[in-house]
């Protein structure tokens, strides 16, 4: 939907600035990035999930409705870091997949990709996404895992992390995430891309009848 909006309204600008070949890839990446930023709306659910995993005492004995009523907008703590993570992460996910279809498989129309091509493209996009978003994801997770009553801002957490743990801490858990989150992301993204392409081709065929 976002891709169609950008394609219908800004395709010529993308092609003008990046060329016909690169413009298509950047357009797909930009659409994915905007969708990723929009996921901030669902942030409270992510916050509660992270608290339950990393700081369960912060929500123990409290129902969801009570937490929402008591904490209010604090459930959106880390929203800026989430958007900052999702923007490049989703850009890499959609852009990496599109680039693989464009430059490796040389597809004129990405909807013509076979499932194996979609799957391999998804591996490239998901791997790039996880690696690029990892440093910001570390900060986002630490911001959201704090107790509700004792928050620190992301910049403070970042400074403390660099001083106490060094810059390598920004990539802590990367291998685990690639091996655990990566396959799930590849699978879901592959299925989604395949179904979207199938539905779009079916819609075109229906309109041509």
Buried (B, 14 or more C-beta within 10 A) or exposed (E): EBBEEBBEEBEEEBBEEBEEEBBBBBBBBBBBBBBBBEBBEEBBEBBBEBBEEEBEEBBEEEEEEEBEEEBEEBBBBBBBBBBBBBBBBBBBBBBBBBBBBBEEBEBEEBBEBEEEBBBBBBBBBBBBBBBBBBBBBBBBBBBBBBEBEEBEEBEEBBEEBEEEEEEEBBEBBBEEBBEEBBEEBBEEBBBEBBEBBEEBEEEEEEEEE
